[in-house]
Amino acid sequence: MIEGYCIQSGALCNASEDEANIWLSIAPDAAEQSELQRRLGIGSQAMESSLDPDEVARIEIKPDHLFLIWKRPESFDGRAFNISSFGVVLSEKRLVVICASNSLLSSLERGSQMTGPLDVLMALLAESVHHYLGHLRVVKQIAREIQQQFTRAMDNQQLAQMYNLSESLVYYVNAIQSNGAVLTLLRSHGQRHGFSDGQLDSLNDLIVENEQSYQQAKIHAKVFANLIESHGNLANNSMNRALRKLTLINVVFLPLNLIASIGGMSEFSMMTSDVTWWVSFPALLTCMGLLGAVMVVALRRMA
């Protein structure tokens, strides 16, 4: 799907093909890609890179336009935080956005400060950076909930959620870092090609906010890595305690089993033939109990 927009009173509005200077292409098929190449001069490589979710964020500066790939967060699906990519082709009078979802420009339609294609691009980048910060706040809340559950046994679903979030944060750190490089190069390009002071200030603010989200993502990733390591240590400690108890039981009962085996054979009856059975066998049991108690006390002191 290809949609055309123009800027009226600082906001994006639907526009006809002749009036549009902001173009949004959503998951274009083969026919729409051919139309983009014919009408707007978008190359096939740019479209493929824009629709590839694994594409690394980057910026390419051409004589008459610039092309950038930006990594943006997707909505939280209850299990993990996903990341997608979109591509932007910016010239002096036109902006073309190629993406795989329809939610990219919806949050910008109520804007009131946009005057040209570059302002739309800045608003897109700012919305993405703020989206990252919002997701990281949610990650912090989830991390606190998981920490509170460490005092109780965690089921497989909670463990899977913790591993999924840890993996998501690794991708977040990589995406935010690559976005920061794009913002830095865009600022350098703007300083050389006459971006206004307000636009440069907005870029500087975005670089600062992106760096903040990068640091937060690194901290949260480290926290989840420590949580996973701590959970493994707790599981090992619990297993060691269980094995220690079983070992103590075996150590106590092995000699008792030996004595009980001897006492259950006919030789014991022969050795105690001069003593009545109701005296000899209770005496054997008493000795076994005393021996077991002495071994338990000795093992506890040794431990």
N, C-alpha and C positions, 0 to 999 in steps of 0.2 A: 504494500500500500504506500502511495506517495501523497503527501499532504503539503499544501502551500500555505504560508503564513506571511503576514506583514505586521509592522509595528504601528499601532495607533494609540495615541495618548499614553505611551509608555508600556503598553500591554500587547501581547501577541493576539492576533485575530486571524481567522481563516480568510484566505485571499485567493483570487483567481490566479491562473497561470501567468497572466501578464503583469499582475500587481505584486506577486509574491517575491520576496527576497530571502525568506527563510524556508528551507525545504526539509521535510522530515520523511525519511524513507524507512518503513517498518518491515523488516524481514522480506526484502524484495525478491520476487521470483525471477525467472530468466527473462521474461518479457519486460518486467519493470527495470531490471538491471540494464537491458538494452536501451530502454527509454531514458534512464539516467545518463548513460554514456552519450546518447544522441543530444539530449536537451541541455544537460548541465556539464558534460565533459568529464564525468567521474570515471576513472579507470577501473578495470576489473580487479586489479590487485588491491586497490583501496577498498573496494566493496568486500572482497574476501577477508581482508584484514579486519574490517570493521565488524563483521559478523562472526569472527572467530573468538569464542569465549576465552581461549588460552593465549590470545595474542598479548604480547608485552606492551605496556604503555610506552609511547614514544612520540616524537614530533619530527616531522620532515618539512623543511622550509624550502619552497620553490620560488622561482622568480616572481610569479604572479599570484601565488596562494601558499597557504600552509596546510598541512595535513597532520592530524594528531589522532592517536589512539588513547582512549581514557578508560580506566578501570573504575567501575561504579558498583556499589553493593546492591544486592537484590533484597527483596523482602524476606524476613525471617520465616522459614517454613516449619518451625517448631523443633527441628533437629539440628540444623546447621545454618550458618550464614554463608550465602553463595555470592559470587562475584561474576559480573558480566562485563563485556566491552562494548564500546560504541566508537564510531569514527566520525570525525568532523573535518570537512573541507571548508576553509575560510578564505575568502577573497575580500577585496575592498568593499564590494557592494552585495555580497551574497554569502550565505551560510547554508551548508548542506550537512545534515545529521543523518547518519546511517546506523540503525540500531536493530535489535531483535525484539524489543518490547514496546508497548504502546504507552508506557507511563513516563516517558522521558520528558516531554514538554508540558505535561498536564500541570505540574506544580509551578510552571512559569507563566501561565496564562493570566494570573492576577498580579503580575509584576507592574511596577509603576516607575521604574527608573531606566528602562531600556530605550535607547535611541537608535541603535544600529546593530548589525550582525555581531560585531565584537562584544557588545553588551549582552547579547543573548548567550554567546559562548561563555562569558564570565559568569553569568547567572547559572548556566548548566554546571560549570565546574564548582561553583560555590554550593549549589544544592547537593552535589555528590559528596563534597567534603563534610558538610553538615550531616549528611546521611550516615557517613562513617562514624562521626562522633555520637550520634544517637544510638547506633548499634553497639558501640563500645560501652555506653552506659548500661544497656541491657545485659551485655556480657558480664559487667561488673556485678550486677544483681544476681545473675545466675551463679557466678563464682561464689558469692556469699552463701547462697542457698546450698550449694554443694559442700562448702566447708562446714555448715551446720549439720549436714547429714553424715559427716565423718564419724560422729559418735555412735551412729547406728550402722547396721549392716546395709550396704548398698546393693540393690538388685541389678540385674544385667542391663535393664533399660537405662538406669541412671548412669551406669558406667559407659554405655554406648554414647549417651549424650555428652558426657565429659570428653570422650575421645573425639567426637565429631566437632565439638567446639574448639578443642585444641588444634585440630587440623585446620578449621576455618580461620583461626587467628594466624596461623602460619601464612596462609594465602593473603590475609588482610595486610600483614606486615609487608609482604612482597609488593602487593598492589599499591599500597599507600606510598611506599618508598619510590616506586617507579613513577607514580603520579607527581611526587615532589620534584623529580628530575624534569618532568614535562613542564611544570610551572616555572621552574628556574630558567629553562631555555626559552619559554614564552616571554618571560620578563626581559631577558636579554634581547630577544627579537623586538619587543616593544620599545625598548630604550633606543634601539637603532632606527626604528621605522616610525617614530612619531606617535606612539600611544599617548593619550592625554594623561595629565597628572593624576586625575581621578582613577583612570583605568590602571595606571601603574600602582597607585596606592591600594586598589582592590586586589591586584595581583600579589602585592607584598602581604596583605592581610591573609590571603588564601595560602600563601607559602607558610606563614606562621601557624595558621590553624591546621594545615596539613601536617606540619612537623609535630604539633601537639597530638594529633590523632595517631601519628606514627609512634611517638613515644608511649602513648597509652596502649596501643596495640602490642608493642613489645613487652610492656609490663604485664598485661593480661596473659600474653602467650607464656611468659615466664612463670606466672602464677599457676596456670593450668598445667604446665610441665612439672612444677613442684607438687601440685596436687596429685598428679598421676604417679609420680615417684613416691610420694608419701603413702598413697594407697597401696602400692606394691610393698613398701616397707611394713605397713600395718598388717597386710596379709601374711607376709613372711614371719612377722612376730607372732601372730596368732598361730600359725602353723608350728613354729618353734615351741611355743608353750604347750600345744597339744602333744607334740612328739616328746617333750620333756616329761609330761605327765605319764604318757604311755611307757616311756623308758623306766621311770621310777616304779611303776606297777610291775613291769617285767623283772626288774632287779629284785624287788621284794619277793615276788612269788616264785621265781626260779628255784632258789634253795628250798623254799617251802614245798614246792612240788617234788623236789628230790626226796625230802624227808617223808612226805606223804606217800611217795612210791615205795620207799623202804618200809614204812609202817604198814602198808597194805599187803606186803608179801608174808609168806609163812615163816620166814626167818625171824621176824619180830615176835610172832607168837611163840616161836621156839625159845627166843632169848628171854621172854617174859613168861615162861611157862609156870614159874613159881609164884607169879603174881596174877591175881584175878583180872579178868579182862576189863571190868568196870573201873579198875584202878589204872592199869597200864595205858589203855587208849586215851582216857581223859588226860593223863599225864603227858602223853605225846602231843595232844592238841594244845595243851597249855604251853608246852615248850615251843611249839611252832608259833603260837601267838606272841609269846615273849620275844622270840627271835625276830619275827616280823616287825614288832614295835621298835626293837633296838635298831634294826636296819633303817626304818623310816626316820627315826630321830637322827641317826648318823648321816643319812643322805641329805636331810634338811640342813644340818650344820655344814656339810661340805658344800652345798649349793649357796 
